[in-house]
Amino acid sequence: MDIKNTARPLDGAGVSAFLRSLPAKPLLLGLGEARHFVGELGELRNEIFRHLVEHEGYRSFAIESDCLRGLVVDDYITTGAGTLDDVMERGFSHDFGAPPDIRELVRWMRAYNEEHDEKLRFFGFDGPLEYWAESPRQALTALHALLDGPLPCTVETLDALLGPDDRWTNEATVMDPSQSIGQSADAQRLRLLADDLVALLDTQAPGLSVKDRERAELYGRTAVGLLRYHSWMADTSPARIMRLSALRDAMMAANLRAVAEQGPALVFTHNLHLQRNKSLMSLGDHLLEWWSAGAIAETHLGDRYAFLASAFGTVGDDTPPPDTVEGILSTLPWEHSLIDARRLAEAVTEPAPRVSHDFAYFPLDPAQLATIDGIVFLKQAVRIRTVGPER
């Protein structure tokens, strides 16, 4: 089986050729992670983004991190506010600011902006949540502050209804819905007020600056999304986990659509959030399924969305069997390759599914190759950080 005609070495020329092969220039180019915290992939991502900025007109980078914390990073990159150390500490969730390759990317983006009039932008596009969720306080009060009166409530009313933040962030709610306040009378009133504030934003949008309007829309999406999420945290039906997972991806997709409005962006997150097929999870006797953020975003962007999945050959000491997709790709002569996934799907004949000994690595699904635009393949993933959860 000759697969070399489906692949090329991964470099700037290869990335540009890949973009030219697509039906349209993507507004969102997703680069997926098959596993979080792989140093080699982070460095390749930085190289790809630099090439996209310098040769393809890309101006935004988005990562699977808290969208509100991401404002801290964006302020630093665009204006120089704060220090790099402080930004790396406060601007990311789930330890995504810890890897040195992310620090280097933020440093480079700030240095680029100091030398150019057209500024690069940074976005977190995940909600302020995991299986538990943050309080909606920051989003609600920040939205309230950006609007003119008459308002549907005072900030004191919001504060009284919100109460202490720790009753929202109680991680015990992950396993015990009865500990969630998401369907309490206070939470239900907050959902109505959030809806009123978002509706008021629509009526006042023309009077806001571009920056204030962008942030108000982010605060509105986040407040409404968090209150929906907390409501389902309190649910006791078998649909609870599926709905929570679906809501998270839907919040991601809404943020990605807003990123796309800023022009072409590179999006870096797990393959599972970018895939076009449904996500599946077994929970007891139930099979849970929901659409990913990428699939939802594509329904709005069409062929202005493109997806590069990543895959690794050897992961630590785990080597792929030769009849798997990763085993077949490991025969390529390059350490880092860019593969046309649809041509690969035509070239390989019934590859075996890979079962990785590294539980955090998600192998390529042979049945889904034709739903991927391209594959960034690394023969080896050696520098793996164990910090942070797989998400």
C-alpha positions in Angstrom: 0.0 0.0 0.0 1.6 3.3 -1.1 0.2 6.2 1.0 2.9 8.8 0.2 0.7 10.4 -2.4 -1.8 11.3 0.3 0.8 13.0 2.5 3.5 15.7 2.6 6.0 16.9 5.1 4.4 19.3 7.6 5.8 22.7 6.9 4.6 26.2 5.9 4.3 25.3 2.2 2.3 22.2 3.1 -0.1 24.2 5.3 -0.7 26.7 2.5 -1.2 23.9 -0.1 -3.7 22.3 2.3 -5.6 25.6 2.5 -5.6 25.9 -1.3 -7.1 22.4 -1.6 -10.2 23.3 0.4 -13.4 24.5 -1.3 -13.2 27.9 0.5 -10.7 29.7 2.8 -11.8 28.7 6.3 -12.8 31.3 8.8 -12.2 28.7 11.5 -9.3 26.2 11.0 -9.5 23.7 13.8 -6.3 21.9 14.9 -7.3 19.1 17.1 -5.5 17.4 19.9 -5.6 13.6 20.2 -4.2 14.0 23.7 -3.8 17.2 25.8 -0.4 18.5 26.9 1.9 17.0 24.2 4.9 19.3 23.9 5.7 18.4 20.3 2.2 19.2 19.1 2.2 22.5 21.0 5.4 23.6 19.2 4.0 22.5 15.8 0.9 24.5 16.5 3.0 27.6 17.2 4.8 27.1 13.9 1.5 26.6 12.0 0.0 29.7 13.6 3.0 31.9 12.8 2.9 30.7 9.2 -0.9 31.5 9.0 -0.3 35.0 10.4 2.6 35.8 8.2 1.4 34.2 4.9 -2.3 33.6 5.1 -3.8 36.6 6.8 -4.9 34.9 10.1 -5.3 37.3 13.0 -6.9 35.2 15.8 -6.0 32.3 18.0 -8.6 30.4 20.1 -8.0 27.7 22.7 -10.1 25.4 24.8 -10.0 27.5 27.9 -12.3 29.7 30.0 -13.7 32.4 27.7 -13.8 35.0 30.5 -10.3 34.4 31.6 -9.2 34.7 28.0 -10.0 38.4 28.2 -7.0 38.8 30.4 -4.7 37.3 27.7 -6.3 39.3 24.9 -5.8 42.5 26.9 -2.2 41.7 27.4 -1.6 40.8 23.7 -3.4 43.8 22.3 -2.5 46.5 24.8 0.4 45.1 27.0 -1.8 45.3 30.1 -0.2 43.3 33.0 2.8 41.0 33.0 3.4 37.8 31.1 3.7 35.8 34.4 0.4 37.2 35.7 -1.4 36.6 32.4 -0.2 33.0 32.3 -1.4 32.5 35.8 -4.8 34.2 35.6 -5.7 34.0 31.9 -6.2 30.2 31.5 -8.3 27.5 33.0 -7.5 23.8 33.6 -3.7 24.3 33.5 -3.7 25.3 29.8 -1.4 28.2 30.6 1.2 25.9 32.2 3.0 24.4 29.1 6.0 26.4 27.9 4.8 26.3 24.3 1.6 28.3 25.3 3.7 30.8 27.1 5.9 31.2 24.1 2.9 31.7 21.8 1.5 34.4 24.1 4.9 36.1 24.2 5.2 35.9 20.4 1.7 37.3 19.8 2.5 40.3 22.1 5.8 40.9 20.3 4.0 40.8 16.9 1.4 43.3 18.0 4.1 45.7 19.2 5.5 45.9 15.7 2.2 45.8 13.6 -0.8 48.1 13.4 -3.2 45.2 12.6 -3.4 43.4 15.9 -3.6 39.7 16.7 -6.4 38.6 19.0 -6.6 35.8 21.6 -9.7 34.0 22.7 -10.7 31.3 25.2 -13.8 29.7 23.8 -14.8 27.2 26.5 -17.4 28.1 29.1 -16.3 28.7 32.7 -17.2 25.1 33.5 -16.2 21.5 33.5 -18.7 19.0 34.8 -19.2 21.5 37.6 -19.6 25.2 36.7 -18.6 28.7 37.9 -21.0 31.2 39.3 -22.7 33.4 36.7 -21.8 36.5 38.8 -18.9 37.8 36.7 -20.9 37.5 33.4 -24.1 39.0 34.8 -22.6 41.9 36.6 -20.3 42.8 33.8 -23.2 42.8 31.3 -25.3 44.9 33.6 -22.5 47.4 33.9 -22.2 47.9 30.2 -26.0 48.7 29.7 -27.8 52.0 30.2 -31.0 52.3 32.2 -33.8 51.7 32.8 -32.5 48.2 33.6 -34.7 45.3 34.7 -32.9 45.1 38.0 -30.3 46.7 40.2 -26.8 45.2 40.7 -27.8 44.8 44.3 -30.7 42.6 43.3 -28.3 40.5 41.2 -26.0 40.2 44.1 -28.7 39.1 46.5 -30.0 36.5 44.1 -26.6 35.1 43.4 -25.6 34.8 47.0 -22.2 33.3 47.9 -20.3 32.0 44.9 -19.4 28.7 46.6 -23.0 27.5 46.4 -22.7 27.6 42.6 -19.2 26.1 42.5 -19.9 23.2 44.8 -18.1 20.3 43.0 -20.2 17.7 44.9 -23.0 18.6 42.4 -21.2 16.5 39.8 -22.3 13.3 41.5 -25.3 14.6 43.5 -27.8 16.8 41.7 -29.7 17.5 44.9 -26.8 19.8 46.0 -27.2 22.0 42.9 -29.1 25.3 43.2 -29.6 25.4 39.5 -33.4 25.0 39.7 -33.9 27.1 42.8 -36.3 30.1 42.8 -33.3 32.4 42.8 -31.7 30.7 39.8 -35.0 30.7 37.9 -35.4 34.4 38.5 -31.8 35.0 37.4 -32.5 33.2 34.1 -35.4 35.6 33.4 -33.2 38.6 34.3 -30.4 37.3 32.1 -32.8 37.0 29.2 -34.0 40.5 29.8 -30.5 41.9 29.9 -29.5 40.1 26.7 -32.7 41.5 25.0 -31.8 45.0 26.3 -28.3 44.6 24.8 -29.8 44.1 21.4 -31.7 47.4 21.7 -28.6 49.2 22.8 -25.9 47.6 20.6 -25.7 50.5 18.1 -24.7 52.9 20.9 -21.8 50.7 22.2 -18.2 50.8 21.1 -17.0 47.8 19.1 -15.1 46.5 22.1 -17.9 47.0 24.6 -20.4 45.4 22.2 -18.1 42.4 21.7 -17.7 41.9 25.4 -21.3 42.5 26.3 -22.3 39.8 23.8 -19.7 37.4 25.4 -21.0 38.2 28.9 -24.6 37.6 27.7 -23.8 34.3 26.1 -21.9 33.2 29.1 -24.5 34.2 31.7 -27.3 32.5 29.8 -25.2 29.4 29.1 -24.1 29.1 32.7 -27.6 29.4 34.1 -28.8 26.7 31.7 -26.0 24.5 32.7 -26.6 24.9 36.4 -30.3 24.1 35.8 -29.3 20.8 34.2 -26.9 20.2 37.0 -29.9 19.9 39.3 -31.7 17.5 37.0 -32.1 13.8 38.1 -33.1 12.2 34.8 -30.9 9.8 32.7 -30.4 12.6 30.2 -28.5 14.8 32.7 -24.9 14.0 31.6 -25.7 14.0 27.9 -27.5 17.4 28.2 -24.6 18.9 30.2 -22.1 17.7 27.6 -24.2 19.0 24.7 -24.7 22.4 26.4 -20.9 22.7 26.9 -20.2 22.0 23.2 -23.0 24.4 22.2 -21.5 27.2 24.4 -18.1 26.5 22.7 -19.8 26.7 19.2 -21.4 30.0 20.0 -18.1 31.5 21.1 -16.4 30.1 18.0 -19.0 31.8 15.8 -18.1 35.1 17.5 -14.4 34.4 16.9 -15.1 33.8 13.2 -16.6 37.3 13.0 -13.1 38.6 13.7 -11.6 37.0 10.6 -9.7 33.8 10.0 -8.7 32.0 13.2 -6.8 28.9 14.3 -8.7 27.0 16.9 -6.8 24.6 19.2 -8.8 22.0 21.2 -9.4 18.3 21.5 -10.3 16.3 18.4 -13.5 15.4 20.0 -14.7 19.0 20.2 -13.9 19.6 16.5 -15.1 16.4 14.9 -18.1 16.5 12.6 -19.6 13.2 13.8 -21.5 12.8 17.1 -19.7 12.2 20.4 -20.6 9.0 22.1 -20.3 8.0 25.7 -21.5 4.8 27.5 -23.0 5.4 30.9 -24.3 2.2 32.5 -26.9 0.8 30.1 -27.3 4.1 28.3 -25.5 5.3 25.2 -25.2 9.1 25.3 -24.6 11.0 22.1 -24.4 14.7 21.2 -23.0 17.0 18.5 -19.6 18.5 19.0 -18.8 22.2 18.9 -17.2 21.8 15.4 -20.3 20.1 14.0 -22.5 22.9 15.4 -20.2 25.6 14.1 -20.1 24.0 10.6 -23.9 24.2 10.4 -23.5 28.0 10.5 -20.2 28.4 8.6 -20.5 25.7 6.0 -17.3 25.2 4.1 -15.7 28.1 6.0 -15.0 25.6 8.7 -12.1 23.1 8.3 -10.8 20.4 10.6 -7.2 19.1 11.0 -7.2 16.2 13.4 -3.9 15.3 15.1 -2.7 11.7 15.5 0.4 10.1 17.0 2.3 7.0 16.2 4.2 6.1 19.4 2.8 7.7 22.4 5.3 7.4 25.3 6.0 3.6 25.1 2.8 2.7 23.4 3.4 1.8 19.7 0.5 1.4 17.3 0.0 -2.1 15.6 1.0 -1.9 12.0 -2.6 -2.5 10.7 -4.0 0.5 12.4 -4.3 4.0 10.8 -1.5 5.3 13.0 0.6 2.2 12.3 0.2 2.7 8.6 1.0 6.4 8.8 4.2 5.6 10.9 5.7 4.2 7.6 5.8 7.7 6.2 9.4 9.0 5.9 8.8 12.2 7.8 8.7 12.8 11.5 5.8 15.3 11.1 3.3 14.8 8.2 0.2 16.5 6.8 -2.2 14.0 5.3 -5.2 14.5 3.1 -7.7 12.5 5.2 -10.2 11.8 2.5 -7.6 10.5 0.0 -6.2 8.4 2.9 -9.7 6.9 3.5 -9.7 5.8 -0.2 -6.2 4.5 -0.1 -6.3 2.3 3.1 -8.4 -0.9 3.2 -10.3 -1.7 6.4 -7.6 -0.7 8.9 -8.0 -2.1 12.4 -9.1 0.3 15.2 -6.3 1.1 17.6 -6.6 0.4 21.3 -4.1 2.6 23.1 -2.5 1.7 26.4 -2.4 5.4 27.1 -6.0 6.0 28.3 -5.6 9.7 27.6 -4.9 9.2 23.9 -7.9 9.1 21.6 -6.9 7.1 18.5 -8.3 7.9 15.0 -11.5 6.2 14.2 -11.0 4.5 10.8 -14.7 4.8 10.0 -14.5 8.6 10.3 -11.5 9.4 8.1 -13.7 10.8 5.4 -15.2 13.3 7.8 -11.8 14.9 8.5 -10.2 17.4 6.1 -6.6 16.6 7.1 -4.4 14.9 9.7 -1.4 16.3 11.4 0.6 13.2 12.2 3.5 12.9 14.6 5.5 9.7 14.5 6.4 10.1 18.2 4.8 11.9 21.2 7.5 11.8 23.9 7.2 15.1 25.8 3.8 14.5 27.5 2.8 16.5 30.6 0.6 14.8 33.1 -0.8 18.1 34.4 -4.5 18.7 34.0 -7.5 16.6 33.0 -8.3 15.2 29.6 -11.3 17.1 28.4 
